[in-house]
Amino acid sequence: MDALKYWVAFNLIPGIGRAKFALLDSRLGGMENAWKASAGDLKAAGLDERSVEAIISHRPAISPDAEMEKIERLNIVPYTCNDPRYPSRLKEIYDYPPVLYVRGSLNKEDEWSIAVVGTRRPSIYGRQVAEELTADLARNRICIVSGLARGIDSIAHRAALQAGGRTVAIFACGLDIVYPAENARLAKEIMENGALVSEYHPGVKPRPEHFPRRNRIMSGLSLGVLVVEANEQSGALITAHLALEQNREVFAVPGSILSPTSRGTNNLIQEGAKLVSNYTDVLEELNLSMAAEQLEMKEMLPADEKEEALLKYLTPEPKYIDEICRESRLPVAEVSGSLAMMELKGMVKQVGAMHFAVVRRNTRK
């Protein structure tokens, strides 16, 4: 726990991101030692001149104890990337935040999430589609991730809550600032039925450059991104393209070719995004048609050593069971039984006769 305040303190220093946090933690024997290190020690750890200067110049004005007290007063919990509570799916992306600030709770089942994004000025059609799709996904125990912005974001959060589901809002500022301010009540409801999440320390105001950075967290937390309505310059398209870079699925709702707010989504479909006309299109693409039942199976029957071992030999490309047996050196009866159980849990899917592919593997970089 004592080390946590130094993670928080370093997170206040500009230019110290994931890679530099890793260097400081590993090469200086922990973040407390790194905080107290001299300029020479910081250079020896592998930091560049600019980063060393940033640490030396900012460090005297930062009190790790005072910053932790501020966070605790606001009921914010910081998760470091080494914390077991840190979302494992987010750690799959290259530029994951070294520290996440959380108000509310991130649960294990939130790993089965979809980011829902779109225009801030939806049409009546876009509003209706966003409400219906989001509510149906939430009823199927899919956590809805969005950015609390006006328009589609707010609609998605509210629809998830009204359907009795969980939702997570990603901020582009500190969690003590609700932006836009009109969503203060919505943010409170989300905190009570999900989580507010940010990589920014309390007090950090929303800035234009923060929003694209925020979007990578939205897509990184999710299995896929659903774009409901977006014009050709929409920030929602940034989220969709980040999702592709992160090996996430991209879904888009088609719209009228005469509507400016559908040009972005229609273009995404032309580029290969999955066309969505019903929530089942999303669930089937992600092999989550029985999401609720699969979650119950995973809770009742957590993965055993054999299943963990088989995951090493499974890929998104289907493999024939004989090949899996040969690579794992396990008897066919054991492999067959384990694969059947893993399919029930939603970990793998059978593609054709006795060909299996992994659905989603939480690799850590």
N, C-alpha and C positions, 0 to 999 in steps of 0.2 A: 504493500500500500504506500509506503514512503516513497518508492520510486515513481509512483504515478504523478506526483506533483512536478517532477522534473520533465516527464513527457509533456505535460500540459504547458510548462514553461517554455520548452523548446518549440512547441507548436505556435508560440507567439512571435517567433523570430522569422522574418521574411526569408524565403528561399530555402528553408530547411524542410525538405519533403521526404517521401518514403525512403529513397535510396540513402540519403544522408542520415536519417534516423537509424537505419540499419547499420551503417558504418559506426556511428557513435556508440550504439548499444553493444555491438559485437567487439569492437576493437579497443574500447576504453573500459570494458568490464561493467557496463550498466550506465543508465542515464544519470544517476547521481554523480558518478565519477566524471562523466562527460560534462556535466554542468559546471563542475569545479575545475575542469582541465585548463591548462595554460594554452596560449596561442600555439606554442611549439608542439604540445601534445595533440592539439586538434589537427594541426598540419600532418603530424606523424600518423594520425588515424586515417588520413587520405582525403581530408577536406580541402577544397580549393581555397585560394586566397580570399575571394569574395565572401564565401560562407564563413570563414574564420573571422573576417572583419565584422560581418553581421552579428555573429555571436558575441564577440568582444564588446561591440558598441551597444548592443541592446541589453545584454545580461544585467548590468548594474541597475537598470530601471525596472526589472521584473523580480517580484517576490513570489517564488513558488508557493509558499504557504498562503499568502494573501489571495493568490489566484484560485487556489483550491477552496478557500473559504467562500469566495464569491460564487463559485460553481455550486457549492453545497447549499448556499442560501437560496439559490434559484431552483433547487431540486433537479439539477442536471447531473447526469452520471457520465464521466468520460470513459470510453473504452479504448484501450490501446490495441494495436494490431496483434499484440501477443496475448490479449485477453481471450479466454475461451468463449466469451459471450460475443466477441466481434463476429459479424456475419461472415461465414466461411465463403459464401458465393462472392462477396465483394472482394475477397482476397485473391480471387481468380484474375482480376484485372491488373494491368501493369501498374497503373498510377493510383493505387488505393490509398486513402488517407491514413496516415500513421495514427491519428487520434480521431475518434468520433465522439461527438457530444450527443447525449440521448436524454430526452424527457419522455416519460412513459415507459414502455417496455418493448424490447425486441424479443420475440419468442422463436423457438425452434421451428414451428410450423410456418413462420413468416418467410422461410426460405422458398416456399412455393408461392412466389409472388409474380405479378405482372405490373409493369409500369404503364400507366394510361396517361397520354399526353395529347395536346392539341391546341387549337387557337384560343386566344383570350376573348374572341368575339364569335362564338359559335352561332350557327343558324338554328332555327327551330329543329330541323332535321338532326343536326349535330348534337344538340342538347338531348334529344330523345334517344338517339343511338347510344350516346355516352352513358346515360342513366340506365338503360336496359342492359347493355353489355356488362357494365361494371357490377350492377346488382346481381346479375346471374352468375358472374364469376365469383363474387363474394359469397353467394349462397353455396357455392361449391368449394368453399374453404380456401379460395385463392386470396392472398393478401394483395391489396391494391396500393401501389406505390405511385406517388405523384409529387408535384412541386408546390402545392397550395396557391398557385397563381389564379388570377381571375379566369373565368371561362371553363374549359374542359377539365382542368386540374381540380377546381373546386367542385364541379359537378361530380367527378369521379369519387372524390373523398366522401361527399355527402351521400351518394348512392350506396357506397360500400357500408357506411355507418347505418343507413336506414334499412339495409338488408341484413343487419346483424353481423356484418363481417369485420375484419380487421383492415386497417389502413395505416400507411406510413407516409409522412410528409417530409420531404427533403428541403431544408432551408438554404438560401444563398446568403445568409447572414447569421449572426449569433442567435441562439434560441431564446434570448430575452427580448428579441425584436420580431414582431409578427408583420410580415410584408406579403400582401397589402394589409394595412391595419384593419380593414373591414372584415377580415377573416379571423379576427381574434377569437370569436366564439367557436368557430369551426376548429381552430387550432386546439382549443381546450377540449373539445369533444374527441378529436383525434388522439390527444395525449391520454385520454381516459380509455380509449379502445384501440390502442396501437402505440405509435411513437412519433415524436418529432425528432429529426436527426439533422445534424450539421457537422461539417468539418471546421467550422469557424467558431472561435472563442466568443463567449458572451461580450456584447458591446460592439462587435464588428458589424458595421452597417452594410446593407445590400449595395453592391456596386455592379455596373454592367458586366465586368469581366468575371464576376462570381457565378453568373447564371450558367454559362457553358460548362464551367467546372462542376457546378452542382449536378448538371445533367448526367455526367459520367457516373455519379453515385446512384442516380435513379436507375439507369440501365444496368449498372454493375450489381445492384442488389437483386435484380429480377431475372427470371427465366427468359423473358421476352418483353418487347415494347409494343404496345398497341397505340397507333396513331389514329385518332378519330376524325378530326378535321384540321387541316393545316394549309396555309398558303405557301407560296414558293420561297418565302423568306422566313418562315416560321422557325422559332427555336425548337419546336417539336421535331423538326427534321434533323437538327443537330443531335438530339437524343437518339433518333433512329440510326443515324450513321455511326454514332458511338457504339450503339448496340451491335452493329455489324462488326466493328473492329474488335469488340469483346466476345465475339462468337455467340451472341445472343440471337434469338429469333426476332424478326420484325413483322408485325401485323399491321394492316391498314384497312380502313373502312372506305369503300369506294363512294364517290359522290358524283353529282352532276358535272359534266364537262363545262357547263356554263357558270359554275360557281367558283369564285376565286379561292374560297376556303377549302375546296376539294382538289385544287391543282396539285398541291404537295402530296396528298395521299394517293391520288391517281398516278402521279409520277413514281411514287414508291412501289406501287403495284407493277408498273411497267418495268421497274428495275429488279423485280423478283420478290418483293414483299408478299407475304401470304394475304390473300384477299379474305376479309372477314365479313360475313353476313349474319353470323350467329355466334354466341359464346362457345358453342360446341366446336367451331372451327379452331379456336384457340386451344381448347382442352385436348382435342384429338391430335393436333400438330405436336403438342408437348407430351403426348401419352398420359394425359391427366383426366381422361374421361371418367375415371372412378377416383377422383382426387380424395374425396372424403373417406372412402373405404381404404384407400392406400395409406392415408395418414394414420388411420386407426391401426392398420397392420404394422406400420413402422413403429408406432408407439408401443404396441403390444409385443412385437417381436423385433427388437433392434438387431442390426446386422451382426452376425457372428464372424468368427475368424475366417471361416471358409468363404463366406460371401465377400469379405474384404479382400481375400486372396484372389478370388475370381475377377474382381473389379480391375485388377492389374492387367488382366489379359483381354478385357473387353474394351471396345472402342465405339465411336459413333458409326463406324462402318460395320455392317453385319458380319459375324463370323459363324461358320458352321460348328456345331457342337463338338465334332471330332477334333477340330483344330484347337478348340478351347481345352479339351481334355489333354491333348498332346502338349500344349504349352504349359498348362498348370500341373501336369503329371498327376492328375486326380482321376479316379475311376469314373466311368461314364455315369453310373448310377448316382454317385454323389454329386457330380456336376449337374445332372439333369434335375435332381431334387432341389438343389440350391437355386438353380436358374428359375425353376417354377415358383419358388418362394419369393425370389427377387422380383419376378414379374408382378406378383400380387402386390408387392410393396411399391411398385412404380419405379424400381431402380433400373430395370432392363425391359426391353420389349422384344418379342419374337417377330422377326421379319421374314416371312416365308417359312418353309419347312425346316425347323430346327436350326435356323440362323438367328443369332441374338446380337443385339446392339445395346450399348449403354445409353440410358436416357440422359443423365446429367451427372458428371463426376466432379466433385469439389476438389480440384487440383489446387495446390498452393505453390505460389512462385516465390 
